């Protein structure tokens, strides 16, 4: 049975969406990911979305979601990818474990910063998840 993973950020517009897309594309044999924001912006960052589309990782179902929409889901693992989400992360009644792995927010920066963030997520976060859940 596939494990359920939640990627939690503040705005759920960039890092968490990129992580969700990477996990669902590269680790789908053993887990599925969702993302959400502590203070969700309601909008996916257009540069992040364009990058995911270029890489063939984008799916139409990806969107910025408020945390309340996922609180009742039984997650095997919750990962916070920004420091403010870590500090304001609610208790998940059905989550087994929470891990923090911070990534700098590329929002408002040049496209190459988004490329770097996506590469960091792939090279740091995915091996950790594979070790934890696969």
C-alpha positions in Angstrom: 0.0 0.0 0.0 1.3 3.5 -0.9 2.3 5.8 1.9 0.6 9.2 2.2 3.0 12.2 2.4 2.1 15.9 3.1 4.5 18.7 2.1 3.7 21.7 4.2 4.8 25.3 3.5 3.5 28.7 4.3 1.9 29.9 1.1 1.7 26.5 -0.8 2.6 28.3 -4.0 6.2 27.2 -4.8 8.4 24.9 -2.8 5.7 22.6 -1.5 4.1 22.3 -5.0 7.5 21.5 -6.6 8.1 18.9 -3.9 4.6 17.3 -4.4 5.2 17.1 -8.2 8.7 15.6 -7.8 7.5 12.9 -5.3 4.5 12.0 -7.4 6.6 11.7 -10.5 9.7 10.0 -9.1 8.6 8.0 -6.0 5.1 7.0 -7.1 5.8 3.3 -6.7 5.7 3.6 -2.9 4.1 6.9 -2.0 1.8 9.7 -3.0 2.1 13.3 -2.0 -0.1 16.2 -1.4 0.8 19.7 -0.5 -0.8 22.5 1.5 -0.1 25.8 3.2 -0.4 27.1 6.7 -1.5 30.4 5.1 -2.2 29.2 1.6 -1.9 31.9 -1.1 -4.5 30.2 -3.3 -2.2 30.7 -6.3 0.6 28.5 -7.8 3.7 30.6 -8.5 3.7 31.0 -12.3 7.5 30.4 -12.6 7.3 27.3 -10.5 4.4 26.0 -12.6 6.2 26.8 -15.9 9.4 25.0 -14.7 7.3 21.9 -13.6 5.6 21.9 -17.0 9.0 22.2 -18.8 10.3 19.2 -16.8 7.1 17.1 -17.5 6.2 17.1 -13.8 3.1 19.3 -13.8 -0.4 17.8 -13.3 -3.6 19.9 -13.6 -4.7 18.7 -10.1 -1.9 20.7 -8.4 -3.2 23.8 -6.7 -2.6 25.9 -3.6 -4.7 24.4 -0.7 -5.4 25.6 2.8 -4.3 23.2 5.5 -7.9 22.6 6.7 -8.6 20.8 3.5 -6.1 18.0 4.4 -6.3 17.9 8.3 -8.5 14.7 8.2 -6.2 12.8 5.9 -4.2 10.0 7.5 -0.6 10.9 6.5 2.3 8.6 7.2 4.7 11.6 7.1 4.4 15.4 7.2 7.3 17.3 5.9 7.7 21.1 6.5 9.8 22.8 3.8 10.0 26.3 5.3 10.9 27.5 8.8 7.6 29.4 9.4 5.5 26.4 8.5 7.6 24.3 10.9 6.8 26.8 13.7 3.1 27.0 12.9 2.6 23.4 11.9 -0.7 22.2 13.5 -0.9 18.8 15.2 -2.1 16.3 12.7 -4.4 13.8 14.5 -3.6 11.1 12.0 0.1 11.8 11.1 2.6 9.3 12.3 5.8 11.5 11.9 6.8 15.0 11.1 10.2 16.0 9.5 11.5 19.5 8.8 13.8 20.1 5.9 14.0 23.8 5.1 14.5 25.2 1.5 15.0 28.8 0.6 12.0 30.4 -1.1 12.8 31.4 -4.7 9.7 33.5 -5.0 10.4 36.9 -6.5 13.9 35.8 -7.7 15.2 34.9 -11.1 14.2 31.6 -12.8 17.6 30.0 -12.1 16.8 30.2 -8.3 13.7 28.1 -9.0 15.8 25.6 -10.9 18.2 25.4 -8.0 15.4 24.8 -5.5 13.9 22.1 -7.7 17.3 20.4 -7.9 17.8 20.7 -4.1 14.4 19.1 -3.5 15.2 16.3 -5.8 18.7 15.7 -4.5 18.0 16.1 -0.7 14.4 15.5 0.0 13.7 12.5 -2.4 16.6 10.3 -1.0 15.3 11.0 2.6 11.8 10.1 1.7 12.9 6.9 -0.2 14.9 5.9 2.9 11.9 6.6 5.3 9.0 5.1 3.3 10.1 2.9 0.4 
